[in-house]
Amino acid sequence: MSKSKNTQKLSKLRRSDPFFERECQKYDFPLPSREFIIQTLAELGVPMPFAELVVAMDIQEVEREFFERRMFAMERDGQVMRNRRNAYLLPSKADLVRGTVQGHPDGYGFVVSDDEGADIFLGPNEMREVLHGDRVMVRVAGLDRRGRPEGKLVEVLERANTRIVGRVLVENGVTLVVPENRRISQEILLAPGAKSKAVAGQVVVVELVEQPTRYAQPIGKVVEVLGNYADPGMEIEIALRKHELPFEFSKAAKEQARRLPDKVRKMDWKGREDITALPLVTIDGETARDFDDAVFCEREGRGFRLVVAIADVSHYVSVGSALDSESYDRGNSVYFPRRVIPMLPEKISNGLCSLNPQVERLCMVCDMSLSQTGVIKQYRFYPAVMFSKARLTYNQVAAALYDKEPGALEIIGELLPHLQNLDKLFRVLLKARAKRGAIDFETQETRMVFDDNGKIEKIIPESRNDAHRLIEECMLAANVCASEFLQAHEQPALYRVHEGPTPEKLAKLREFLGEFGLQLPGGDEPKAADYAKLLEALKGRPDLQLLQTVMLRSLRQAVYSPDNLGHFGLAYEAYTHFTSPIRRYPDLLVHRAIKAVLTGQHYQPAQDAGDWSAIGVHCSMTERRADEADRDVENWLKCFYMRDRIGEEFDGSVSSVVPFGLFVALDDVFVEGLVHISDLGTDYFHFDDAHHTLVGERTGERYRLSDRIRVQLVRVNMEASKIDFRLIQGPQRATERVGKTARDKVAGAAVSPSPVATKPAAASRRRVVNAGEAVVPVRAEKPKAAKPKSSKAKVSKPSKAKTAKPRKSAVGGVKKKAKASV
């Protein structure tokens, strides 16, 4: 029976489903959509037994079994639930909240609501039967002592953890596994009688055979022994499993990659333009192995012609194939120090699709004409075959263009005029960027240097030269053209969305800036240009890094979304990722969408039933997952690097202020650790979120973001990847106090009336400053005659503390490309 005949039999009620057409496209026998079922239950207003719901939804007898399956699926996902009378109801009507558990190392947790409501606190007793990541249904039972909504667990909808990586611990003859993920605070009991070769201290992977209950902890069995903590590469093995990163390709994906050719075949030229004669070059870092973009520039009248050629991954990775599914699951390549987990097999990422020099490669081209002021007048997308003339590095290009080094000029040879054209265009695009009002925060990147044993030998700063920025501007131009092209042809795609500050963050930022006599223009909805204008005005100030950091933290995180909301930081109305399909799945989707438009078709992804919103959420998640895994590995390596330096003192700056202390980034060493609030002095310190400070209640002593301090390394916890410091010397400024403290009164009573005693008092106001600090002149004072009553102590002027640039996470031996930051 045809699909059209199936839909013709449906009643008027069924055809009134708002998502009827979508269901018809997906199924031969379209059922009522989930949204329509929820709408119907809401309109009826009472719990409905299944039999009554069948009648209400006009379900035919042949559909009954399939409809029942849909209701079970909706119940599993928490969209509906059944009461004790087995009737279906909406959780919201029963004051129930559906969400995801977010555990805390101290044993409590929160439920992050699916409906963007307030997070609901779960106490330790409620957390006993769930683990971090579990999907649950809770009922708000009241408020906790801090005024937060507190929940009671009603139902566990879905378990998130099946395998957990952790360290074996033996206590009183009982073998436990302590999870590496500190958000899982429950220890896992190994099943009695289970055969395991794991010994205390080893890192293992356990498979949960029993999930936790209110009265019993989780039980598991060891399925993999990874080794000891200090084994080379163990930190990466742990991170892969802790963050559930796919790191082994399926047999189907490997077989599909194996069947691909080793080079471009003549049959692949069909329908493509031949640009092999164009002197395209790749410019990347020294350690890069996958080259997904090549560039060429020439003068075109008074303007420029810019050609950006991008590896055509979509030609080899077909929609819905094993390789497509695998690359979607990964979402992006993950760059660890000295190791890469690629999104695609090496044959594709480093071979067939990589734009290696002196070989033919398939590519997608964005061919642009730009005016002398950097405005893109017209552009064209087309598939082509290219031939890269050279593989150049950022340092080689910078040395040739800006330093005129003979060695670099010899390497570049006859390509120099084309690179000079690129540089001229780059200068034009820089002016256009400034005119557009894009935000340009100054940051410092670092790189880890490893010894033969795979451990950090040193951490060095990595400078970002104009060659990096040159390529970045070329990629930005191509990405903007891609977004405009898709938008103009109404082809759905994933945009790179970066929204401006939330009203709450904006209010906090304005309050903070107000203390410095500064104002962010733009009213209630400031633009990127307003941020850029303020940053320009701050240049040269000693507190630049403090103010810049607070401004940066007021902005939201960039995400992937089918809704084009613009890119705030780059000041673009529409922006998407087109230039890195080898290592980012959203770019691969954009390539397919552009190809569909060029051939007069409409592209719909195979994943998540073609739901672009769900795909955007997934790609944003994989990006954050990769960042978290990379950060874990770096933290462990830095702990290993610092463990032999306990007792040493370091200068640094406060990189973050939190309720429990100060995170300090060390100068030259580029390592971050914590000064706990208990080590700040004998006082009660209160956290001021709006001003990024900890303030002493009694003394008024203040510690602020970007303060310069001196610390001593006291502890390195390898298992928790934590570094602890002790405060040696606080920020060099006068302490702000309100009124006299008990200590002031005692000091005042003890002042001797003798004129001789005033000399040390005056001398004590002279302070020792570290090299590089601004010195506040202290005027020499003559001894004064004693007075019957002691005068109030003078407060010295605060010195201008030297600020340090925020450190960006190192990317190790395999350096991330500069263009990945946008």
N, C-alpha and C positions, 0 to 999 in steps of 0.2 A: 504494500500500500504506500503511495507517495506521501511525502510530507505535507503537501498542500491539502490532500484529502483528510489527513489527520487533523489539521487545524480547522478545516471547514466544519467538522463535527462539534467543535467546542462552542459552549454557550456564550451569550452576550456578556455574562458576568466574567467568564474566563478571559474574554477578549478585552475587558476593561482593565486588565493588568497593565500598569504603567510600563512594565518591562516585557511585554508580550513578544515584541519583535525580537528582542535579544534572546529569549528562551527558544523561539522558533529557529533561530540561526544555530543554536548550540545543540538542540535535541530534535530527533525525529518525532518524539511524543512530548511536546512541551508541557511542563508542569507549571503550576502557579509559582511565580518567583518568590524568593525569600522575602523581598521587600513587600510584596502583595500580601503574603501570609501575615507578616507583622502588622501591616496596615489593617487587615481584617480583624485580627485579634484586638487591636487597639479600639476599633470602631465598635465591636461587640461589647467590649468593656467588662467581660466576665471570663473566668477560666473555662476552657472548652475541652471536654473529653474528645478523643480521637474520632469516634464515630460521628459526633455532632459537627466536628470541624470538617470532616469529609463532606457532609451535607452542605455546610455553609460555603465551602469552596467549590461546590459542584463537581466533585471528583467522580469520574466514571469507574465502574467496577474493574476494568482492565488497568486502570491507573493506580488503584489502591495500594498495591505493593510498593510501587515506585514513590508514591507520595509519602508512605510510611518511612521509607529510607531517607527522604528529604527531611522529614521532621526529626528523625534520629540525628541526622547531620547537624541540623540547626540546634538541637539540644546539646550536642557535643561541643559546638562552638559558642554556647552560652547565649544564643539569640532568643531562645525560648527555654522554658523549664517546666517540669511536671510537679504538681503538688501531691499530697498524700492520697488524693482521690484519683490520681492518674490523669488529671486534666492539665492541658497546656495553658500556660500563662506567660505574660511578658515580665521579665525580671524587674524592669523599671516600675511596673505597677505594684510589685511586691516590695518596693524600696530596696531592691537588691542591686549590687554593682558588680559588673563583670570587668576583669582586668588581669594584669600580669604581676606576679609577685617579684618584688625587687628586694633581695635580702641584704642585710647589713652584717659585717663581721662580728658585731656584738650580740647577735642572736635575735634581734627584732627585725622588722621589715616593713614594707609598704606595698599596697596594691595600686598600681598605676592604672587608672580607669581608662577603658576604651573610649569613653565619651568625653575625654579631656576635662573631666571634673577634678576636684582636689584629690591628691593622693591620700589613701586611707591607711592609717597606722595599724600594723599587726604586732601585738606584743609577743614575747618569747613563747608563751603557751600556745598561741595560734600558729606560730611558725614551726612548731614541733612536727606537724604533719604535712608540711609543704617544703619545697626547695626553691631556690632562686630560679626564676624563669617559668615556674608553673602557672598555668591559666586557672583562675579561680572565680568563684562567685561568693561575695561577702555581703553581709548586712551591716549597715552602720549602726553601732550600738550606743554611741554617745561621743563624748570628747575625752581625750587623754588629759593629763595634767598640764600639758603645754598648749591646750586648746585645739589640737588637731583632731579631725574625725577619726574615731577608732572603730575597727571592724571586727566582726565575728565570722569565722569561716562557715559557709553554708555548704559549698560543694567544690571539689577539685574537678575542673573541666578537662584539663589535659596536663599530662606530666611532660616536663621539658627535658629531664635528665635521664638518659638510659646508660650512658657511660661517663665516668668521671675520672680525671687524672689526679693523683695525690701521692702522699708520702706514707710509707708503712710505719706504723707505730705499735709497739708491743708494751702493754701495761698490765701487770699482774697476770701474765699468761694469756691475756686477751689480745688478739691482733686486730688493729683498727687501721683505717686509711683516712688521713687528714687531707681533705680536698685542697688543691692548689688555688682554686677559685675561692677567695676569702668571703665571698658573698654566700657561699654554702657553709654555714657555721656548724652543721651537724657532722660528726664523724661517722664513717661508714664501717659497720661491723662486718668482718669477713664471715661468710657462711661456714658454720661448723662442719668439719670433715672435708671441706673443699681442698683439693690438692693445689699447693702453690709453692713455687720456688723462691718467692719474694722474701727478703729478710728485712729487719728493721733498718730504716733509713733510706731504703730504695724508693725510686719513683715508679709507680705502677698505674695501669689503667684498670679500673674495676667496672664490671657490668652489674647494674642494680637488679637483683632478683626479687627484692621486696622494697617498695617505696615506704617512706616514713608514715607512721600513724601517731595519734595523740599519745599512745602508750609504748611505742617501740621505735627505735632509730632505724634508719635504712640499712639493709643487708645487701652485700654484693659479693662477687667472686672475681678474682684476678684473671684478666684475659690477656694482659700484656705487661711484661717487665721491661721498663725503659732503661734502667740502670741507676747509677749513682748521680748525686747532684753535681759533682765536679767533673763528670765526663764531658769531653768536648762536644759541643752542639746540643747538650741536654736542655739548655734553656729554650732552644727553638722547638725541640720535640715536645716539651711541656706546653709551650704557647699554642702550638698547632692543635693539640687535643683539648686544652683548656677552653679555647675560643671556638672549638669545633670548626676549624678551617679545613676544607677539603684539600688534601695534599697528594692524593694518589688518583690518577686517572682511571676510569673504568675500562674494562676490556674492550667494550664497544667503541669508546672514544679512541683508545690506542689503535684499534684496528682501522678505524676510519682515517686516522692520521697517517697510518702506515701506507694506506692505499693512495694517498695523495702523491702527485709527482714531485720530483726533486727540483724541477725548474719550470719556468713558464713554457707552455707548449704553444705551437702555432694555432691550434684550435681555440686557445684562450684569447687570441687577438680579436676575434670576431666582435664587432660592435664597439671597438675601442679606438681612440685616437692614438697616433704614434707620436710620442714626445721624447723619444730616445735621444734625439739630437740636442735637446735642451740641456744646458749645463747645470742640472740640478745637483745639489750636494746635501748631505746630512750633517748637522752640527749637534753634537751631544757631549755628555761627560766622558771622561777617560775610561770608566769601567762599564759603560753601557754596552749591552749586547743585542738589544732589540731596537731597531731603528724604524720608527713608524712614520716619520715625516721628513720630507726633503723640500728645499726652497730654492727659488730663483727669482731674481729681480732685474729689470732693465728699465731704462728711461723710455717714456712714452709721451713725446711732446714735452710739455712742462711738468707732467706728472710721472707716474710710475705704473708699470705692470708687475704685479706680484703673483707668482705661481706657487701654491702650496699643494704638494702631492702627498697623499696619505695612503699607507698600505691598504690594499683592498682585501681585508679579511673576510668580508661577507661573500666573496666569490668562492671561498673554500669551505666556509662554515655555513652550511645551509640551515634554513629555518626548521626547527623541530628535530634536528639530527642529534646524535649522541654527543658530538662536540659542542653543539649549541646548548644542550641541557647542562653539560659539564661547566661550560664557561659562565652560564647564568648562575649556577650554584656558587661559583667562586666570586663572581661579580667584578673582580679586579685582581691584578697581580699583587702579591705581597712582598715587599722588599725588606728583608731582614739584613742585619750586618753579615756579610759574607755568604748569604744564601737568598735565593729568590724562589718563591712559590708562584709559578707563572699561571696566568689565566688559561693559556692554551699550551698544548704540548710543544716541546722544544723544536720539533721539526717545522712547526708553523711560526712560533714566536721568534726564533733565532735564525730560521732558515727561509722557508718558502715565502713568508710575508714580510720578513725584515728587509728593509731597503738597503741591502749590502752594496758596497761599491763594485762597479764594473760587471754587474749582472742585470739582466732584464727582470723587471718586477711589475706586477699588476698594481694599479693605484686608482684612487678616486681623487680628482683634481678640483681645487677651487681656484679659478683663474680670475684675478681681480684687476680692475683699473682704478687707480687712486689719483686724486688731484694733488696739486703741489701743497695743499694744506692738510692732506691725510684723509680726505673724505672719500669713501668708497662710492664711485660714480656708477659702476656696474660690475657684475660678476657672473660667472658661469660655472656650473658643475658638470663634469663629464668623466666617464671611465676612460682610462688610458693605460698605455704601456710605457714605462720610463726606464732610464738607465743612469743610475747615480754615478757622477764623475769622481766623487771623492767622499771619504768618511773623515770629517774634520771634528776637532774637539773645541769646546768653548775657549780653552786656554790658547790653542793654536790660532784661532781667529782673532782673539783679543791681542795676542802678541804681534800678529801681522798688521792688523788695522790700526792699533793705537800705540804700540811700542816700536813698530817698524823693525822688529828683530829679523836679522838676515836669515836665520835658520827657519823661522816660521814662514817668511816670504818665499823661501825656496820650496818649501813643502806645498804651499798654496799655488805658486806658479801662475799660470795663465788664468786661473780662476779669480785672481785678485780684483779685476775691474767689476765682476759681478758681485763680489762681497762688498766692494765700495759702494755700489748702488744700493745694496741691502742696508748698509750703514746710513746712507743719506735718507732712505725711506724711514729708517728707525728714528732718526732725529725728528723727522716730520711727524711721525706717529706719537712720539713723546710729547710734542707740543699739543697735538690733538687730544691726548690723554689728559694733560693738565687743563686744557680748555673745557673738556667734558666734565672734569671734576672728580675723576677716579681717586680713590683713597690709596695712598702709598705709605704703608707702615714700614719703618726700618726694623729689620730683624737680623739676627746673627745665626748662621747655620754652623754646625760642627760636624766633624767626621772622625770616626774611630779608626785608629791604626792598631792592627793586631800583630802579635808575635807568632812564632811558629807553632805554638800550642793552642792557637785560636783564642787567646785572651787579650784584653786590651793592653796595649803597650803605652799608648797616650791618646788623648783626645785633643784635636787641633781645630782651630776656627777655619771655616771654609768661606772664602770671599766669593761674592757673586758679581762677576764683571759685566760689562756692557754687552758682551756676546750672548750671555744668558738672556738679558732683557730684549735683545734684538730678536731672538727666536720667539720669545714669549709674545712680543707684539705681533709678529707674523701669525702665530697661532690664534691670538685673540681676534684678529681680522677675519680669519677663516671661520672661526666658531660663530662670530656674529652673522656672517653671510649664511651659514647653515641654518641658524635659527630664523632669520628673516625669510629664507627660501621656503622652509617648512610651514611657517605661519602664513605666508602669502598663498600657498596651495592648500591650506586647511588640512594638512596631513598631521595627525596626532604624533607626538614624539615626547621624549623626556627633555625638559629644559633644566639647566643648572640654575636653581633659584636661590637667591640670597636676599632675604628681606631685611629691612631696616630694624632699628631697635624697637623693642616693645615699649608701651607707655611707661611701665614700671621701671625698666632699665634706663629709659631716657630721663625720667624724673630723678633717679639716683645719680646719673651722670651730671645733670645740670646742678644738682645740689653740691656735688663734689667739686665741680669746676668753679662754682660760686665762691668757694672758700679761697680760691686763688685769684679772685677778681676777674675770672674768665667767663665767657658766655658762648654757648654753641648757638649759632643763628639757625633760622629755619622754622621756628615755632614748634607746633605739635608734631609736624611731619618733616623733619630735616632731611635734606638730600645728601648724597655722597659729597657733593661740592661744598656743603657746609662743613662737613668733617675735614675735607682737604684744606679749606680756607683756614680753619683753626689750627691744623697741624703745621701749616706754613708759618703762621704767626708764632708758633711755639719754638721754632728752630733757634738754637743758640741758648735756650734756657737750661740751667743746670738740672731742672726737674722734668726735662723733656720725656725721659723714659717712663717716669711715673705717670704723667698725664697721658702719654700715648698708650700705655698698657691699659689704663682704665677706659679709654675710648674704644680700644679694640675689644675689650670684654663686654662692652655694651651692645655689640652687634650679635646677631643670631648666626647659627651655623648654616652653611650652605647645604642644600639637599637637592635630590632629583625629583622632579614633579612634572606631570603633563600640563599643569596649570602655569602658564607663563606669567610670573609675578615680577620678572625682571631681576637683574643682579645689582644689588645696592652698592657693594664695594667697588665694582668696576664701572658703575654708572651706565649700565646698558639697559634698555627697555626690554630686550630679548637676548638671551644668551644660552647656548647649548654646547655640549662637548662633541666635537667631530674629529679631533686630531690624534687620538690615541686608541684605536680599536684593538690593537694587540694586547693592551693591558687594562682596558676599561670596557665593560659590557655596554654601558649607556652609549658610548661612541659607536659600537657595532650596530646598535639599534638605529642610531641616527643615519648611518650609512645605508642601511636597508630602506629606511623611510625615504631618503633622497633618491635612491635607485627606483623605488616604486613610483615616485612622482615623475621621474624622467621617462618611465615607460608607460605612463598613464594608468597606473594601478594604485591600489590602496593597500598599505601594509598594516597587518595586525600581528603582533607577536604570538608565539605559540605558548609562552609561559603564562601562568595565572589566568587562563581563559581569555587572554588578550586584554586584561584589565591594566591599563597604563598606570593607574594610581598605585595598585599593588606592586607593580614592577618597580616603580619609583621608590617606594618604601623599602623594598628588598635591596635595591642597589645602594641606597643611602645606608642601610644596615651593614652591608658587606664592606663599605668604605670605612665606617666607624670600627667594625670588627678588626679590620686589617691594622688600623691605627692603634687600637688597644693592644693587639698582639705584639706589634712592633715596639710599643712602649714598654710592655712587660719584659721583652728580651733585652732591651737597652738598660732597663733598671737593674736586671739581674747582673748583666755584664759590668755595670758601673759599681755595683756592690762588690763584686769579685775584685775589681780594680782597686777599691778603697780599703778592703779588709786588712791589708798589711800596713795601713797608715793611721791606725788608731792612736790617739794622743797628739797628733799633729794639729797645728792651728792654721786657719785659713781666713782670708778676707773674702767677703761676698756681699750680695745684695738680696733683700727680701723679694722673692719672686711671687709669693702668694701669702695672703693672710687668711687664716681659717680659725674657727672658734677654739680649736685645741692647740694653736701655736703658729709658728712661722716656718714657711718653707724658704730655704736659703739656697741660692745658686752661687756656687763658688767661682771666683775669678780664676782664669787660666786653666783650672782643672775641669770646668764645665760639668760639674756634678751637683745634684740637688739633694738636700736632706732636710730633716725637720728639727727645729728647736721647739721642744714641747713647752706648753704654757707654764708648766710647773718649774721650768728652768729660767723663767724670765725675772724672777725675784719674789720676795716675800710680800705679795700683794694679791688682791683679787683683780684679775684682768677680764675686761668685758669686750666682746667682739662687736665692732661697728661695721656692719656690712656695707653701708652706703659710702663710708669713708675709707674702707679697706684698712682698718686699724684695730689694734688691741690697746685698750686704755686701762691703766691701773686705777682702781677705785680710790685708793688712799693717797697715792703719790702723784697721780695724774701722768705718770710715765707713759709714753706713747710709742708704739712700734707701728710703722706704716709701710705699705707697699713701696718697694724701691729703696728703702733705707739701707745705708751702708753699715755693716756690722762685721765683727770678727768672732769666729766660732772655733770650737775644738771638736774634732771627731771623737765621739765616745763609744759608739756602738754600730756594728754592721750586722744586720739580721739577713742572712742569705736565704733562709726559707721564706721569709715574708717580703724579701727584696726591699728592705727599708734601711735608711741611713739616718742615724741620730746624732745631732750636734748639741754642744753646750755653749751657751752665750759667754763670751769672754769680754767683749766690749760692745756696748750699745751704740746707737746712732749719735754722732757728734753734734748735739744741739742742746739748748737749755731745756730742762724739764718744766713742763707747764703744770702749775699747781693752783688750786683754788683754796685760799685760806691757809692757816697754819696747821701742819700736822703735829702729832705728838713729838716726833723727832725734832721738828723746828723749835718747839718750846723748850725741849731739853737742851738743845744746842744754844739757844738764846740765854738760858739761865746760867750756862757754864762759861759764858764769855768773860774773860778777865778784864778788869778796868785798866790794867797796865798798858801803856802805849806800846811796849815791846811786843805784846801779844797780837797786835794788829798786823804786823808784818807777815807772819805766816798766813793769816787770813787773806790778805791781799794776794799773796803768792799763790794760794790755792785756787784762785780764780783763773790762773794761767793754766791752760790744758795742753797736754801733749797730743799732737795730731799726726796721723800717718802721712807718709809721702804721697803727694798728689792731692791732698785735701786743701781746700781753701782755708787759710789761716786768718782768724779774726784777731786783729791787733788789740793788745791789751795795754792800756795806758798805765805807765808807772805811777804809783800812788805814794805820796809822802805819808809818814806816820802821823796820825791825828791824835789829838788829845782825847782821852777817854771821857765818855759821857756817863752820867749816872744810870741812864736807861739804855739798853741795847737797841740799836736801830734795826730796821728790817733788812734782811740780806738782799743785796742786789741780785737780779737775775741777768746773767750774761746773754748777749744776743746770740740767736741760733746761727750756726755756721751753715754754709751751703755744702751739703753732703754730695760727694761725687756719686753719680748714678751709673749703673751698669746696664748694658743692653740685654734684653731678655734673650735667653738661649733657646734656640729651636732644637727639637729632638734630632740627634744624629741619625743618619741613614746608613752608616757603615760603609763597607767596601763597595756595595752596589748603590750608587747615588741616585736618588730620585730626580727626575728631570724638573727643571725650573718651571716649565709650563704646567706641571701637575698641580700647582698651587691654586690655579683658577678653575 
